[in-house]
Amino acid sequence: MSEHVNGWLAAYFDGELGDHRSQKVRAHLEECASCQEELATLTRLRQLLGENPEASGMLPAKQFASRVALHLSRRPSQPLWRRTATLLWGSIPAVLLTAWVFTQALFLVMTLSGIALNLGLWGPSELAITYQFSPVDALMVNLGISALIGLMILSWLASWWIRQQSNIAHQATE
């Protein structure tokens, strides 16, 4: 074995290697002074650790874990209706954005179909006479609905900001 076995020394030292790998490491140790020194260091380290008694005041693992758990902040479990309401409240912007996209598409189709009917490109000319929704009217309704949805989103953002501020104030008092 021409390369050093430093990666296998700890496992060799602890007796965790299989027979084949252990024999290879042993053969390498007979030839390599560097790896012999590394094994001697591991031996000295184990002796030093064995000589020192456990530190006084140390707790067993289970007691330590339970003390740490006592110091962790606990969030009270919320009832299902509260979690559902929070989820629905958080989805309001997505619903409003979807409504806005839908109205934009609807008004685009209405405007284009009105123009096509008035030009006689689509359907009989009698429909163009009955279709009295001008592109200006469509634009005005579109702007009104967009403004309404925009105000809804702004009011949601304002309520979200107030909610965040009250959460920050509540956390500061705990």
Beta strands, then each sheet from edge to edge (+ up, - down):
end
